[in-house]
């Protein structure tokens, strides 16, 4: 079996950080995929799932992405709900894509990359 991920190339601290945030990031992605409403409505639940996490809990390479998601999601009145009522749907889509990107990178660090990131020649 081919080694598709980067687990063997990633240090133990990075892998442990990826594992520690995996569940909440997964739940945020699940909320985005399975909840009702437009992307902004779904983001309320997804981002609220991520709120207990702190930047330092993420692998270093994902910290800027997490910070961006949180900044974009709380820029009005420092509240998710207020922000989602005021942003455009297209901005909500960008936030949702970034959450999915974080999830995808976590899976790659763990050694389980999503299909789109696997080498098609394998």
C-alpha positions as CSV (number, residue, x, y, z in Angstrom):
1,X,0.0,0.0,0.0
2,X,1.3,3.4,-0.9
3,X,1.9,6.0,1.8
4,X,-0.4,8.8,0.6
5,X,-0.1,11.1,3.6
6,X,2.7,12.9,5.1
7,X,2.5,11.3,8.5
8,X,6.0,9.8,8.3
9,X,7.3,13.3,7.4
10,X,5.5,15.1,10.2
11,X,6.9,15.4,13.7
12,X,5.0,14.0,16.7
13,X,4.0,17.4,18.1
14,X,2.3,18.3,14.8
15,X,0.5,15.0,14.5
16,X,-0.7,15.2,18.1
17,X,-2.0,18.7,17.5
18,X,-3.9,17.5,14.4
19,X,-5.4,14.7,16.4
20,X,-6.5,17.0,19.2
21,X,-8.5,19.3,17.0
22,X,-9.8,16.7,14.5
23,X,-13.1,15.9,16.2
24,X,-14.3,19.5,16.4
25,X,-13.2,20.3,12.9
26,X,-14.9,17.2,11.7
27,X,-18.1,18.2,13.5
28,X,-17.9,21.7,11.9
29,X,-17.6,20.1,8.4
30,X,-20.5,17.8,9.2
31,X,-22.6,20.7,10.3
32,X,-21.8,22.6,7.1
33,X,-22.8,19.5,5.0
34,X,-25.9,18.3,6.8
35,X,-27.6,21.3,8.3
36,X,-30.4,23.3,6.7
37,X,-30.3,26.9,5.4
38,X,-27.8,28.8,3.3
39,X,-24.1,28.7,4.0
40,X,-24.3,31.6,6.5
41,X,-26.9,29.8,8.6
42,X,-24.9,26.6,8.6
43,X,-21.8,28.5,9.5
44,X,-23.3,29.7,12.7
45,X,-23.4,26.1,14.0
46,X,-20.1,25.1,12.4
47,X,-18.1,28.1,13.8
48,X,-19.7,27.7,17.2
49,X,-18.3,24.2,17.2
50,X,-14.9,25.6,16.6
51,X,-15.1,28.4,19.2
52,X,-13.7,26.4,22.1
53,X,-10.5,25.7,20.2
54,X,-7.5,28.0,20.5
55,X,-5.0,28.8,17.7
56,X,-2.1,27.2,19.6
57,X,-4.0,23.9,19.6
58,X,-3.6,23.6,15.8
59,X,-0.6,22.5,13.9
60,X,1.6,25.5,13.2
61,X,0.9,25.4,9.5
62,X,-2.9,25.6,10.1
63,X,-2.9,28.4,12.7
64,X,-3.2,31.3,10.1
65,X,-6.1,29.5,8.4
66,X,-7.9,29.0,11.8
67,X,-7.3,32.6,12.8
68,X,-8.7,33.8,9.4
69,X,-11.8,31.7,9.9
70,X,-12.4,33.0,13.4
71,X,-11.7,36.7,12.4
72,X,-14.0,36.5,9.4
73,X,-16.7,34.8,11.4
74,X,-16.7,37.2,14.3
75,X,-15.9,40.6,12.8
76,X,-19.2,42.2,13.6
77,X,-19.9,42.7,17.3
78,X,-17.4,39.9,17.9
79,X,-20.3,37.5,17.5
80,X,-20.8,34.7,15.0
81,X,-24.6,35.3,14.7
82,X,-24.2,39.0,14.1
83,X,-21.5,38.5,11.5
84,X,-23.4,35.9,9.6
85,X,-26.4,38.2,9.3
86,X,-24.2,40.9,7.8
87,X,-21.9,39.1,5.4
88,X,-22.5,38.2,1.8
89,X,-23.3,34.6,0.9
90,X,-20.0,34.6,-1.2
91,X,-18.0,35.5,1.9
92,X,-19.7,32.7,3.8
93,X,-18.7,30.3,1.0
94,X,-15.1,31.4,1.4
95,X,-15.2,30.7,5.2
96,X,-16.8,27.3,4.6
97,X,-14.1,26.4,2.0
98,X,-11.4,27.4,4.5
99,X,-12.9,25.2,7.2
100,X,-12.9,22.3,4.7
101,X,-9.3,23.1,3.8
102,X,-8.3,22.9,7.4
103,X,-10.0,19.5,7.8
104,X,-8.3,18.3,4.6
105,X,-4.9,19.4,5.8
106,X,-5.5,17.7,9.2
107,X,-6.3,14.5,7.4
108,X,-3.1,14.8,5.4
109,X,-1.0,15.3,8.5
110,X,-2.6,12.2,10.0
111,X,-1.7,10.2,6.9
112,X,-5.2,10.0,5.5
113,X,-5.4,12.6,2.8
114,X,-8.7,13.1,1.0
115,X,-8.9,11.7,-2.5
116,X,-8.3,14.9,-4.4
117,X,-4.8,15.2,-2.8
118,X,-3.7,11.7,-3.7
119,X,-1.3,11.2,-6.6
120,X,-3.5,10.0,-9.5
121,X,-0.5,8.0,-10.9
122,X,-0.6,5.6,-7.9
